[in-house]
């Protein structure tokens, strides 16, 4: 994750939680997809329970270009308690960093590169 991912996550605050998770799953590598699928299969990915034409799937398909990390961080920042636990179980380092950045001034953590004056 990076400060750029955190800032991108902040721009995605108006997106629905489900559409953020669906968009992340559509854009990630197989290892991350497996973790997302295990955490959210019954709610978002079970083909018998979900209509791919529903609002969240359509919204996810039209979401602005963002990294998987930014999408997952945005989902975490919007999540209710149960979904925080789900994301935390699948991506514990991401959740820790999102929490740290949320509590840091400007989202900047020690060790982030300093902005270059232009």
N, C-alpha and C positions, 0 to 999 in steps of 0.2 A: 504494500500500500504506500501511498505517498500523499503529500499535502495536496497535490493536484487531484487525486482521487477523492479526497475529503471535500475539496471545494466543488468538484463535480457532483458529489452526493448531495451537497447543499442545494444545488440547482434542481435536483430531482424531487424535492420535498412534496410537490403537489401530485406526484404520481401515486397510484394505489400500491399498497404493499404487495398484493398478488402480482400485479403487472411488473413490478421491479424484480421479483423472484423469477417470473417466467422469462423476462428479458435476459436476466443473468444466465439462466439455464440454456437459453438459445444461443448465447455467445461464448460459452465457456468450453474448456477442454474436457475430455472424458472423465478425468479424475474428479474435477470439481462438479461435473454434472451428476456423477454417482452420489456425491455427498448431498447435493441439492435434492436430488430425487428421493433419497432415503429420508430426508428430513420432511419433505412436503408431498410425498407421493399421493396420499389419500385425498389431500385438499386440492392440489393443483395439476397433477399429472396423470391420474387414473383415467384412461380413455373412456371408461364406462361412466365416470362421474362428472366429467368436464366436457363442455361443448367448446371446441376450438374457435367458434365464432362468437363466444361470449365477450363481454366488454373488456375484461382483463387481458385476454389473449389478443384482441385487436389493439388495445392500448400498448401492450408490450411490443407488438410488431412495428408500431409507429414511433417508438421511443427514440429520443435523440441518441446519437452515437456517444457511448460512454463505456469505460472499461467494466469488466465483470466486477472488479473490486469496488468501483464506485457504485454500481447498482446494488451490490450486496450491502455495502455500508449504508446507502440510503434506505434500504429495506430495514436494516437493523435499527436505524435511528427513528423509524416510524412504527416499529413493531410493538405489539402488545406483549405482555409478560410471557405467554406461551410461545410466541414466535421468537422472542429474544432467546429463550432457552433452546429452541430448535436451531436457530442460526448459530448460537454459541456452541452447541454440540457439534455442528458440522464445520464451523470456521472459528475456532476459539481465538486464534491470533488476530483475525480481522475484527472480531468483537472487542477485544482488548484495545486494539489500536483506535477503533472508532470511538470508544469510550474515552480514551486518553486525549484524542484530538478534540472531542466535544468539550472537554474541560480545560483545554489549553487555549491561551490567548491567540485568536486568529487560526486555531487549529494547528499551530506550529509546534512540533515536538523538538526537544534537544536532538541535535544531529541532522535535522532537516537542512538542506542547503539554504543559504541566505539568498534573498532576492538580489539580483544584479541591477544596480541603478543604470538607467539608460538615458 
